[in-house]
Amino acid sequence: MLPAVTTLSIIKGDATSPQAKGPKVVAHVCNDSGGWGKGFVLAVSRRWPEPERDFRAWHRQRAANDFGLGAVRLVQVAPELWVANMVGQRGTRTGSNGPPIRYEAVERCLTTLAEHAVRLGASVHLPRIGCGLAGGKWPRIEPIIVRTLCARGVATTVYDHD
C-alpha cells in the first residue's frame, strides 16, 4: 500500500526550532566546496555545533567517502532531532554555469532524505532551501519537495524567517 500523500506546510518561523511532535529532521543545502559560513548554516551553527563539525570532516575526507553533489549526511543533535546536511550546490558563487544551485542534486538529496525520514518516522523542517545564496528559484524547488517528501507521506514544513 502506498503512503498517503501529505501537503507541504509553509509557516512563519525558525526552521532550527521545528514546530512538531516526535522525531524531526532539519534539512538544509550545503555547497560542494566545503564552505560553511554564510546563510542558514549560521543559524544551524548557533544552535548546534555538531552539523558543522561533521560537514567539515566529511569534506576533508571526501577522497574516501561519498561527499559530493547529491549526498546527504544526517547528524543527530538531540534524542529525536537530526540535521540533514545536503550537498545541493556547486561552489558558492554565480559564474558562467549560472547560480550555485544544482536542482538535480537537490532532488537526489531530498529522495535520500525521504528514505531516512520514513525509516525514522520523522517530519522534515527546512527553510526555502536553495533559494538564498545558492540562487535557486522557489517555483522550481517547491515541486521537488512535494515530489520527493510529500509524495512519500513525509510531513514537511517550510519556514519563512521574519
PyMOL commands that place a pseudoatom at each C-alpha (Angstrom):
pseudoatom trace, name=CA, resn=MET, resi=1, chain=A, elem=C, hetatm=0, pos=[0.000, 0.000, 0.000]
pseudoatom trace, name=CA, resn=LEU, resi=2, chain=A, elem=C, hetatm=0, pos=[1.310, 3.444, -0.911]
pseudoatom trace, name=CA, resn=PRO, resi=3, chain=A, elem=C, hetatm=0, pos=[1.688, 6.060, 1.843]
pseudoatom trace, name=CA, resn=ALA, resi=4, chain=A, elem=C, hetatm=0, pos=[-0.827, 8.876, 1.964]
pseudoatom trace, name=CA, resn=VAL, resi=5, chain=A, elem=C, hetatm=0, pos=[0.467, 11.986, 0.250]
pseudoatom trace, name=CA, resn=THR, resi=6, chain=A, elem=C, hetatm=0, pos=[0.953, 14.832, 2.697]
pseudoatom trace, name=CA, resn=THR, resi=7, chain=A, elem=C, hetatm=0, pos=[0.675, 18.519, 1.931]
pseudoatom trace, name=CA, resn=LEU, resi=8, chain=A, elem=C, hetatm=0, pos=[3.531, 20.965, 2.224]
pseudoatom trace, name=CA, resn=SER, resi=9, chain=A, elem=C, hetatm=0, pos=[3.060, 23.454, 5.070]
pseudoatom trace, name=CA, resn=ILE, resi=10, chain=A, elem=C, hetatm=0, pos=[4.654, 26.892, 4.839]
pseudoatom trace, name=CA, resn=ILE, resi=11, chain=A, elem=C, hetatm=0, pos=[4.723, 28.891, 8.080]
pseudoatom trace, name=CA, resn=LYS, resi=12, chain=A, elem=C, hetatm=0, pos=[6.457, 31.912, 9.587]
pseudoatom trace, name=CA, resn=GLY, resi=13, chain=A, elem=C, hetatm=0, pos=[9.198, 30.906, 11.986]
pseudoatom trace, name=CA, resn=ASP, resi=14, chain=A, elem=C, hetatm=0, pos=[12.657, 29.486, 12.508]
pseudoatom trace, name=CA, resn=ALA, resi=15, chain=A, elem=C, hetatm=0, pos=[13.496, 26.163, 10.852]
pseudoatom trace, name=CA, resn=THR, resi=16, chain=A, elem=C, hetatm=0, pos=[16.073, 25.494, 13.603]
pseudoatom trace, name=CA, resn=SER, resi=17, chain=A, elem=C, hetatm=0, pos=[13.173, 25.398, 16.062]
pseudoatom trace, name=CA, resn=PRO, resi=18, chain=A, elem=C, hetatm=0, pos=[10.888, 22.835, 14.386]
pseudoatom trace, name=CA, resn=GLN, resi=19, chain=A, elem=C, hetatm=0, pos=[7.217, 23.004, 15.352]
pseudoatom trace, name=CA, resn=ALA, resi=20, chain=A, elem=C, hetatm=0, pos=[6.167, 19.361, 15.606]
pseudoatom trace, name=CA, resn=LYS, resi=21, chain=A, elem=C, hetatm=0, pos=[5.985, 16.434, 17.986]
pseudoatom trace, name=CA, resn=GLY, resi=22, chain=A, elem=C, hetatm=0, pos=[8.032, 13.274, 17.563]
pseudoatom trace, name=CA, resn=PRO, resi=23, chain=A, elem=C, hetatm=0, pos=[11.192, 12.705, 15.527]
pseudoatom trace, name=CA, resn=LYS, resi=24, chain=A, elem=C, hetatm=0, pos=[12.247, 15.639, 13.342]
pseudoatom trace, name=CA, resn=VAL, resi=25, chain=A, elem=C, hetatm=0, pos=[14.879, 16.379, 10.700]
pseudoatom trace, name=CA, resn=VAL, resi=26, chain=A, elem=C, hetatm=0, pos=[16.012, 19.940, 9.978]
pseudoatom trace, name=CA, resn=ALA, resi=27, chain=A, elem=C, hetatm=0, pos=[17.295, 19.938, 6.392]
pseudoatom trace, name=CA, resn=HIS, resi=28, chain=A, elem=C, hetatm=0, pos=[19.374, 22.466, 4.501]
pseudoatom trace, name=CA, resn=VAL, resi=29, chain=A, elem=C, hetatm=0, pos=[21.523, 22.754, 1.380]
pseudoatom trace, name=CA, resn=CYS, resi=30, chain=A, elem=C, hetatm=0, pos=[25.326, 22.896, 1.539]
pseudoatom trace, name=CA, resn=ASN, resi=31, chain=A, elem=C, hetatm=0, pos=[27.920, 23.526, -1.158]
pseudoatom trace, name=CA, resn=ASP, resi=32, chain=A, elem=C, hetatm=0, pos=[30.433, 21.059, -2.585]
pseudoatom trace, name=CA, resn=SER, resi=33, chain=A, elem=C, hetatm=0, pos=[33.466, 23.280, -1.897]
pseudoatom trace, name=CA, resn=GLY, resi=34, chain=A, elem=C, hetatm=0, pos=[33.423, 22.752, 1.871]
pseudoatom trace, name=CA, resn=GLY, resi=35, chain=A, elem=C, hetatm=0, pos=[32.403, 26.321, 2.721]
pseudoatom trace, name=CA, resn=TRP, resi=36, chain=A, elem=C, hetatm=0, pos=[30.295, 26.849, 5.836]
pseudoatom trace, name=CA, resn=GLY, resi=37, chain=A, elem=C, hetatm=0, pos=[29.870, 30.404, 6.989]
pseudoatom trace, name=CA, resn=LYS, resi=38, chain=A, elem=C, hetatm=0, pos=[27.018, 32.262, 5.289]
pseudoatom trace, name=CA, resn=GLY, resi=39, chain=A, elem=C, hetatm=0, pos=[23.260, 31.892, 5.141]
pseudoatom trace, name=CA, resn=PHE, resi=40, chain=A, elem=C, hetatm=0, pos=[21.163, 29.345, 7.018]
pseudoatom trace, name=CA, resn=VAL, resi=41, chain=A, elem=C, hetatm=0, pos=[24.224, 27.403, 8.245]
pseudoatom trace, name=CA, resn=LEU, resi=42, chain=A, elem=C, hetatm=0, pos=[24.945, 30.272, 10.636]
pseudoatom trace, name=CA, resn=ALA, resi=43, chain=A, elem=C, hetatm=0, pos=[21.611, 29.644, 12.380]
pseudoatom trace, name=CA, resn=VAL, resi=44, chain=A, elem=C, hetatm=0, pos=[22.368, 25.904, 12.430]
pseudoatom trace, name=CA, resn=SER, resi=45, chain=A, elem=C, hetatm=0, pos=[25.802, 26.507, 13.996]
pseudoatom trace, name=CA, resn=ARG, resi=46, chain=A, elem=C, hetatm=0, pos=[24.382, 28.915, 16.598]
pseudoatom trace, name=CA, resn=ARG, resi=47, chain=A, elem=C, hetatm=0, pos=[22.039, 26.159, 17.779]
pseudoatom trace, name=CA, resn=TRP, resi=48, chain=A, elem=C, hetatm=0, pos=[24.210, 23.028, 17.401]
pseudoatom trace, name=CA, resn=PRO, resi=49, chain=A, elem=C, hetatm=0, pos=[27.980, 22.606, 16.846]
pseudoatom trace, name=CA, resn=GLU, resi=50, chain=A, elem=C, hetatm=0, pos=[27.774, 19.009, 15.529]
pseudoatom trace, name=CA, resn=PRO, resi=51, chain=A, elem=C, hetatm=0, pos=[26.468, 19.614, 11.967]
pseudoatom trace, name=CA, resn=GLU, resi=52, chain=A, elem=C, hetatm=0, pos=[29.303, 21.999, 11.074]
pseudoatom trace, name=CA, resn=ARG, resi=53, chain=A, elem=C, hetatm=0, pos=[31.942, 19.727, 12.628]
pseudoatom trace, name=CA, resn=ASP, resi=54, chain=A, elem=C, hetatm=0, pos=[30.564, 16.740, 10.743]
pseudoatom trace, name=CA, resn=PHE, resi=55, chain=A, elem=C, hetatm=0, pos=[30.325, 18.655, 7.438]
pseudoatom trace, name=CA, resn=ARG, resi=56, chain=A, elem=C, hetatm=0, pos=[33.917, 19.886, 7.658]
pseudoatom trace, name=CA, resn=ALA, resi=57, chain=A, elem=C, hetatm=0, pos=[35.240, 16.386, 8.481]
pseudoatom trace, name=CA, resn=TRP, resi=58, chain=A, elem=C, hetatm=0, pos=[33.087, 14.848, 5.712]
pseudoatom trace, name=CA, resn=HIS, resi=59, chain=A, elem=C, hetatm=0, pos=[34.526, 17.350, 3.201]
pseudoatom trace, name=CA, resn=ARG, resi=60, chain=A, elem=C, hetatm=0, pos=[38.120, 16.914, 4.436]
pseudoatom trace, name=CA, resn=GLN, resi=61, chain=A, elem=C, hetatm=0, pos=[37.887, 13.137, 3.984]
pseudoatom trace, name=CA, resn=ARG, resi=62, chain=A, elem=C, hetatm=0, pos=[35.961, 13.358, 0.674]
pseudoatom trace, name=CA, resn=ALA, resi=63, chain=A, elem=C, hetatm=0, pos=[38.506, 11.238, -1.231]
pseudoatom trace, name=CA, resn=ALA, resi=64, chain=A, elem=C, hetatm=0, pos=[37.446, 8.288, 0.939]
pseudoatom trace, name=CA, resn=ASN, resi=65, chain=A, elem=C, hetatm=0, pos=[33.679, 8.868, 1.236]
pseudoatom trace, name=CA, resn=ASP, resi=66, chain=A, elem=C, hetatm=0, pos=[30.506, 9.853, -0.654]
pseudoatom trace, name=CA, resn=PHE, resi=67, chain=A, elem=C, hetatm=0, pos=[30.874, 13.650, -0.282]
pseudoatom trace, name=CA, resn=GLY, resi=68, chain=A, elem=C, hetatm=0, pos=[29.685, 15.382, -3.450]
pseudoatom trace, name=CA, resn=LEU, resi=69, chain=A, elem=C, hetatm=0, pos=[26.623, 16.752, -5.207]
pseudoatom trace, name=CA, resn=GLY, resi=70, chain=A, elem=C, hetatm=0, pos=[23.513, 14.820, -4.201]
pseudoatom trace, name=CA, resn=ALA, resi=71, chain=A, elem=C, hetatm=0, pos=[24.998, 13.386, -0.988]
pseudoatom trace, name=CA, resn=VAL, resi=72, chain=A, elem=C, hetatm=0, pos=[23.273, 13.649, 2.417]
pseudoatom trace, name=CA, resn=ARG, resi=73, chain=A, elem=C, hetatm=0, pos=[24.540, 13.208, 5.975]
pseudoatom trace, name=CA, resn=LEU, resi=74, chain=A, elem=C, hetatm=0, pos=[22.209, 13.073, 8.974]
pseudoatom trace, name=CA, resn=VAL, resi=75, chain=A, elem=C, hetatm=0, pos=[23.758, 14.379, 12.177]
pseudoatom trace, name=CA, resn=GLN, resi=76, chain=A, elem=C, hetatm=0, pos=[21.897, 13.658, 15.420]
pseudoatom trace, name=CA, resn=VAL, resi=77, chain=A, elem=C, hetatm=0, pos=[21.761, 16.755, 17.647]
pseudoatom trace, name=CA, resn=ALA, resi=78, chain=A, elem=C, hetatm=0, pos=[19.160, 15.648, 20.247]
pseudoatom trace, name=CA, resn=PRO, resi=79, chain=A, elem=C, hetatm=0, pos=[17.301, 12.417, 21.118]
pseudoatom trace, name=CA, resn=GLU, resi=80, chain=A, elem=C, hetatm=0, pos=[14.623, 12.870, 18.409]
pseudoatom trace, name=CA, resn=LEU, resi=81, chain=A, elem=C, hetatm=0, pos=[16.286, 15.545, 16.263]
pseudoatom trace, name=CA, resn=TRP, resi=82, chain=A, elem=C, hetatm=0, pos=[18.679, 15.350, 13.318]
pseudoatom trace, name=CA, resn=VAL, resi=83, chain=A, elem=C, hetatm=0, pos=[20.169, 17.902, 10.931]
pseudoatom trace, name=CA, resn=ALA, resi=84, chain=A, elem=C, hetatm=0, pos=[20.477, 16.820, 7.289]
pseudoatom trace, name=CA, resn=ASN, resi=85, chain=A, elem=C, hetatm=0, pos=[23.494, 18.339, 5.534]
pseudoatom trace, name=CA, resn=MET, resi=86, chain=A, elem=C, hetatm=0, pos=[22.559, 18.041, 1.838]
pseudoatom trace, name=CA, resn=VAL, resi=87, chain=A, elem=C, hetatm=0, pos=[25.114, 18.857, -0.860]
pseudoatom trace, name=CA, resn=GLY, resi=88, chain=A, elem=C, hetatm=0, pos=[22.971, 20.613, -3.448]
pseudoatom trace, name=CA, resn=GLN, resi=89, chain=A, elem=C, hetatm=0, pos=[25.071, 23.455, -4.780]
pseudoatom trace, name=CA, resn=ARG, resi=90, chain=A, elem=C, hetatm=0, pos=[28.257, 23.661, -6.852]
pseudoatom trace, name=CA, resn=GLY, resi=91, chain=A, elem=C, hetatm=0, pos=[30.580, 26.119, -5.129]
pseudoatom trace, name=CA, resn=THR, resi=92, chain=A, elem=C, hetatm=0, pos=[29.370, 29.360, -3.628]
pseudoatom trace, name=CA, resn=ARG, resi=93, chain=A, elem=C, hetatm=0, pos=[29.352, 31.924, -6.450]
pseudoatom trace, name=CA, resn=THR, resi=94, chain=A, elem=C, hetatm=0, pos=[27.313, 32.563, -9.577]
pseudoatom trace, name=CA, resn=GLY, resi=95, chain=A, elem=C, hetatm=0, pos=[29.506, 32.094, -12.641]
pseudoatom trace, name=CA, resn=SER, resi=96, chain=A, elem=C, hetatm=0, pos=[29.351, 31.073, -16.275]
pseudoatom trace, name=CA, resn=ASN, resi=97, chain=A, elem=C, hetatm=0, pos=[27.321, 27.976, -15.298]
pseudoatom trace, name=CA, resn=GLY, resi=98, chain=A, elem=C, hetatm=0, pos=[24.715, 30.117, -13.546]
pseudoatom trace, name=CA, resn=PRO, resi=99, chain=A, elem=C, hetatm=0, pos=[23.916, 30.184, -9.819]
pseudoatom trace, name=CA, resn=PRO, resi=100, chain=A, elem=C, hetatm=0, pos=[25.411, 27.548, -7.478]
pseudoatom trace, name=CA, resn=ILE, resi=101, chain=A, elem=C, hetatm=0, pos=[22.122, 25.627, -7.065]
pseudoatom trace, name=CA, resn=ARG, resi=102, chain=A, elem=C, hetatm=0, pos=[22.002, 22.235, -8.767]
pseudoatom trace, name=CA, resn=TYR, resi=103, chain=A, elem=C, hetatm=0, pos=[18.360, 21.174, -8.912]
pseudoatom trace, name=CA, resn=GLU, resi=104, chain=A, elem=C, hetatm=0, pos=[19.185, 17.548, -9.853]
pseudoatom trace, name=CA, resn=ALA, resi=105, chain=A, elem=C, hetatm=0, pos=[21.437, 17.276, -6.785]
pseudoatom trace, name=CA, resn=VAL, resi=106, chain=A, elem=C, hetatm=0, pos=[18.715, 18.768, -4.570]
pseudoatom trace, name=CA, resn=GLU, resi=107, chain=A, elem=C, hetatm=0, pos=[16.282, 16.162, -5.911]
pseudoatom trace, name=CA, resn=ARG, resi=108, chain=A, elem=C, hetatm=0, pos=[18.741, 13.322, -5.170]
pseudoatom trace, name=CA, resn=CYS, resi=109, chain=A, elem=C, hetatm=0, pos=[19.297, 14.735, -1.667]
pseudoatom trace, name=CA, resn=LEU, resi=110, chain=A, elem=C, hetatm=0, pos=[15.586, 15.000, -0.932]
pseudoatom trace, name=CA, resn=THR, resi=111, chain=A, elem=C, hetatm=0, pos=[14.923, 11.488, -2.277]
pseudoatom trace, name=CA, resn=THR, resi=112, chain=A, elem=C, hetatm=0, pos=[17.555, 10.143, 0.135]
pseudoatom trace, name=CA, resn=LEU, resi=113, chain=A, elem=C, hetatm=0, pos=[16.199, 12.349, 2.929]
pseudoatom trace, name=CA, resn=ALA, resi=114, chain=A, elem=C, hetatm=0, pos=[12.696, 10.923, 2.354]
pseudoatom trace, name=CA, resn=GLU, resi=115, chain=A, elem=C, hetatm=0, pos=[14.080, 7.400, 2.888]
pseudoatom trace, name=CA, resn=HIS, resi=116, chain=A, elem=C, hetatm=0, pos=[15.709, 8.472, 6.171]
pseudoatom trace, name=CA, resn=ALA, resi=117, chain=A, elem=C, hetatm=0, pos=[12.557, 10.303, 7.325]
pseudoatom trace, name=CA, resn=VAL, resi=118, chain=A, elem=C, hetatm=0, pos=[10.332, 7.288, 6.604]
pseudoatom trace, name=CA, resn=ARG, resi=119, chain=A, elem=C, hetatm=0, pos=[12.760, 4.973, 8.455]
pseudoatom trace, name=CA, resn=LEU, resi=120, chain=A, elem=C, hetatm=0, pos=[12.898, 7.332, 11.467]
pseudoatom trace, name=CA, resn=GLY, resi=121, chain=A, elem=C, hetatm=0, pos=[9.174, 8.180, 11.390]
pseudoatom trace, name=CA, resn=ALA, resi=122, chain=A, elem=C, hetatm=0, pos=[10.311, 11.815, 11.255]
pseudoatom trace, name=CA, resn=SER, resi=123, chain=A, elem=C, hetatm=0, pos=[8.839, 15.034, 9.933]
pseudoatom trace, name=CA, resn=VAL, resi=124, chain=A, elem=C, hetatm=0, pos=[11.095, 17.328, 7.864]
pseudoatom trace, name=CA, resn=HIS, resi=125, chain=A, elem=C, hetatm=0, pos=[11.636, 21.037, 8.555]
pseudoatom trace, name=CA, resn=LEU, resi=126, chain=A, elem=C, hetatm=0, pos=[13.524, 23.393, 6.272]
pseudoatom trace, name=CA, resn=PRO, resi=127, chain=A, elem=C, hetatm=0, pos=[13.937, 26.960, 5.103]
pseudoatom trace, name=CA, resn=ARG, resi=128, chain=A, elem=C, hetatm=0, pos=[13.284, 27.719, 1.417]
pseudoatom trace, name=CA, resn=ILE, resi=129, chain=A, elem=C, hetatm=0, pos=[16.291, 25.566, 0.539]
pseudoatom trace, name=CA, resn=GLY, resi=130, chain=A, elem=C, hetatm=0, pos=[18.470, 26.653, -2.344]
pseudoatom trace, name=CA, resn=CYS, resi=131, chain=A, elem=C, hetatm=0, pos=[16.695, 29.995, -2.737]
pseudoatom trace, name=CA, resn=GLY, resi=132, chain=A, elem=C, hetatm=0, pos=[19.083, 32.237, -0.819]
pseudoatom trace, name=CA, resn=LEU, resi=133, chain=A, elem=C, hetatm=0, pos=[22.797, 32.320, -1.517]
pseudoatom trace, name=CA, resn=ALA, resi=134, chain=A, elem=C, hetatm=0, pos=[22.514, 29.291, -3.840]
pseudoatom trace, name=CA, resn=GLY, resi=135, chain=A, elem=C, hetatm=0, pos=[20.420, 31.406, -6.235]
pseudoatom trace, name=CA, resn=GLY, resi=136, chain=A, elem=C, hetatm=0, pos=[17.635, 28.871, -6.804]
pseudoatom trace, name=CA, resn=LYS, resi=137, chain=A, elem=C, hetatm=0, pos=[14.038, 29.712, -7.620]
pseudoatom trace, name=CA, resn=TRP, resi=138, chain=A, elem=C, hetatm=0, pos=[11.223, 28.572, -5.316]
pseudoatom trace, name=CA, resn=PRO, resi=139, chain=A, elem=C, hetatm=0, pos=[8.893, 27.652, -8.221]
pseudoatom trace, name=CA, resn=ARG, resi=140, chain=A, elem=C, hetatm=0, pos=[11.499, 25.005, -9.180]
pseudoatom trace, name=CA, resn=ILE, resi=141, chain=A, elem=C, hetatm=0, pos=[12.318, 23.859, -5.615]
pseudoatom trace, name=CA, resn=GLU, resi=142, chain=A, elem=C, hetatm=0, pos=[8.777, 23.511, -4.249]
pseudoatom trace, name=CA, resn=PRO, resi=143, chain=A, elem=C, hetatm=0, pos=[7.674, 20.809, -6.747]
pseudoatom trace, name=CA, resn=ILE, resi=144, chain=A, elem=C, hetatm=0, pos=[10.841, 18.829, -5.958]
pseudoatom trace, name=CA, resn=ILE, resi=145, chain=A, elem=C, hetatm=0, pos=[9.949, 18.896, -2.245]
pseudoatom trace, name=CA, resn=VAL, resi=146, chain=A, elem=C, hetatm=0, pos=[6.376, 17.809, -2.999]
pseudoatom trace, name=CA, resn=ARG, resi=147, chain=A, elem=C, hetatm=0, pos=[7.545, 15.023, -5.357]
pseudoatom trace, name=CA, resn=THR, resi=148, chain=A, elem=C, hetatm=0, pos=[10.228, 13.615, -3.040]
pseudoatom trace, name=CA, resn=LEU, resi=149, chain=A, elem=C, hetatm=0, pos=[8.967, 14.170, 0.510]
pseudoatom trace, name=CA, resn=CYS, resi=150, chain=A, elem=C, hetatm=0, pos=[5.209, 14.859, 0.474]
pseudoatom trace, name=CA, resn=ALA, resi=151, chain=A, elem=C, hetatm=0, pos=[4.500, 12.112, -2.080]
pseudoatom trace, name=CA, resn=ARG, resi=152, chain=A, elem=C, hetatm=0, pos=[6.215, 9.647, 0.295]
pseudoatom trace, name=CA, resn=GLY, resi=153, chain=A, elem=C, hetatm=0, pos=[3.910, 10.697, 3.152]
pseudoatom trace, name=CA, resn=VAL, resi=154, chain=A, elem=C, hetatm=0, pos=[6.576, 12.715, 4.979]
pseudoatom trace, name=CA, resn=ALA, resi=155, chain=A, elem=C, hetatm=0, pos=[5.101, 15.662, 6.910]
pseudoatom trace, name=CA, resn=THR, resi=156, chain=A, elem=C, hetatm=0, pos=[7.112, 18.638, 5.622]
pseudoatom trace, name=CA, resn=THR, resi=157, chain=A, elem=C, hetatm=0, pos=[7.189, 22.220, 6.872]
pseudoatom trace, name=CA, resn=VAL, resi=158, chain=A, elem=C, hetatm=0, pos=[8.967, 25.139, 5.216]
pseudoatom trace, name=CA, resn=TYR, resi=159, chain=A, elem=C, hetatm=0, pos=[9.781, 28.102, 7.464]
pseudoatom trace, name=CA, resn=ASP, resi=160, chain=A, elem=C, hetatm=0, pos=[9.834, 31.706, 6.285]
pseudoatom trace, name=CA, resn=HIS, resi=161, chain=A, elem=C, hetatm=0, pos=[12.040, 33.565, 8.747]
pseudoatom trace, name=CA, resn=ASP, resi=162, chain=A, elem=C, hetatm=0, pos=[10.841, 37.010, 9.807]
for i in range(1, 162): cmd.bond("trace and resi %d" % i, "trace and resi %d" % (i + 1))
show_as sticks, trace
zoom trace
